[in-house]
C-alpha cells in the first residue's frame, strides 16, 4: 500500500535528519517512483492524522517535519510485522 510505504520511508528519513514536508515529498517520490503530488498529499494526510508534526513558522509545507509518539508506535508495529513476515 502506497501510504504505508510513504510513511515508512518518511519516518526512516526523519530519524536521521529533519526536513520540510516538500523536501521529504521530493525525496520519497524519487525513491518510490510515486508522483510528487501523491506523495505530498499522503504525507500531509499522515501529518493531519498525527503521525508527523510540523514545527516552526514558515508555513504549512516549509516548516520542519518531525515524527510524533503516535508515529513512533506505528513505525515500531510495522517494523515488527515486516520482521515476522520474513522469518
ABEGO torsion letter per residue (X at the ends): XAAAAAAAAAAAAAAABBBBAAAAAAAAAAAAGBBAAAAAAAAAAAAAAGABBBBEAAEAAABBBBBBAAAAAAAAAAAAAAAAAAX
